[in-house]
Amino acid sequence: MAKTKENPNYKVIAENRRARYDYAIEDDLECGIILEGSEVKSLRVNSANIAESYAMVENGELWLVNSYIAPYEQAKTFGHDEKRRRKLLASKKELARMWNATQRKGMTLVPLVLYFNHRGIAKLKIGIAKGKKNHDKRATDAKRDWNRQKQRLLKEGL
């Protein structure tokens, strides 16, 4: 990820931290997102949630479903629907690859991070993921705990 000192416009708006725990992310890609004016203003003040959302390929288009962008208070008459479906922008080649992964291989498209890039444009990073079973989650927890313990032992030993 880019550092804010190098890119003053780069800003993380919402992050799906649970996605890496529930899914094994095999690949990720950056997509543009079509927003209304009040949605962009609302994102500028960090009021969004992508934790319960998912992406899907439908009729050759990529959609973000169930994402929440809070209403912008100053846009009274020209507001937006908080949980509307938002169209995502990706190339036809990427769309074909995602459709193939979801329909044929049984993968899921999980939003990972919603952010403003270095040019100030809202972007969404989507992961092509496979769901983890409970034993996989326990193995991930055990590995994380062992790494923490190892770091603690190295720190005490020095």
N, C-alpha and C positions, 0 to 999 in steps of 0.2 A: 504494500500500500504506500501511497505517496505521503510525504511529510508536509505538515502545514507550513513550515518555514520555507520550503521550496515552492509550494503551490498555495498562495494565499486564498484562492477560491475553492480549493478542495475541502469538502466538509461532509462527514458521514451524517446522514439524517436518521436512518433506522437500520438496525442490524438484527438478523435472525440468528441469535446465538445458539438456540436449541437445534437448529438444522444439522449442525455437525455432530451432535450427539445422537439424533434420531436417524440420520441417514449417512451412508457412505458416499461421499461426494466423489464422483469419478472424473468429471470435467466441469468447467464453468465458462461462462461467456458473458460479455457486457452487452446490454441492450439499451436502446433509448426507450423513453416512455412518453406517450402523448398525454399531456396534462392541460387542464384549463387554467386560466389566469389566477383564479383564487386558490387553486391547488398549489401552484408554484409559490405564491405568497405564504401559504400555510406551511409549506416545506421549509421555507427560509427561516421560520421560527421553530423548527424541529418538532413538529406535531404530526407524526406518522407512525404507523405500526404495520409491520409485514410478518409478524410472528405466525399468524394463522392463515396466511395467504399461500397461494400456489399459482403456478403458471400452466397454461394448457394451449395446445395447438388445435385450432378449430377452423375448418374451411380455409386452410392455407394461411391463417393469421395467428399470431401469438398474443394471448391475452393474460393479464394479471387479474386474478379473481380473489375477492375477499380481502383486499388490502384496505387499510383505514388511513385516510388523510383527514384530519380534523377540519371543521369548517373555519373559514377565515372571518373573523368578527366584523372587519371593516367592509366586507363584500356582502352587504345585506340583500340586495335584489339580484345580484349576479353571482350567487353562491354556487356550490357544487354538492353533489350527493357524496356522502362520506365513503360508502362502500361500493361504489360503482365499478364495473369492469373497465379496466384501462388497457388500451392496446399497446403492445410492446413492438419496438422496431428492431428487426433482425434481417439479415440477408436471406435470400431464398435458399442458399446452400445450408446455412445454419438451421433454417426452418425445417428443411428436409431431414437433416441429421437429428434434430430434436423429435420430429414426428416419428422417425424410425426408432429412436430410443424408447419413446413412450409407448407406441403401439405394438412394436414387435418384441422388444426386449423387456418390457414391463418396468421401465424406469419412471421416475417422477421428476418434474421440474420444480425445484425449490428456490424461491428467492432468498439470496444470502445477505446482500447489502444494498441499500438505497442511498445514493450519495450524489453530491454535486462534483463533477470532475474539475480539472484545472481551468477549464474555460467557463465554468459556472453553469453547465448544462446538467440537468438531472439524469442520472443513469441508474440502471438496476443490474446487479450481478446475479445471474441465475446459475444454479448448479444442477447438473444432470446427475441424479442420485438414485441409489437403490436403498430401500428401507432396511434397517438393521433389526435383527432379532434380539431378544432379551439377552441371550448368551454373548452376542457380539458387544452389546452395551456394557455388560459386566467386564468383558475383556478389556474394553477401552478404559473403563474406570480403573481397573487393576493396573494397567500400563501407566496411566496418568499418575496414580498414587505412587507407583514404584519410581517414576521419574522425579517426583517431588521429594521422596525419601532419599534418593540418590543425590540430588542437589543439596539437600540438608546435610547429608553425611560428608560430602565434599567440602561444604562450607565450614563445618565444624573441624574437619581434619586439617585445614589450612591455617 
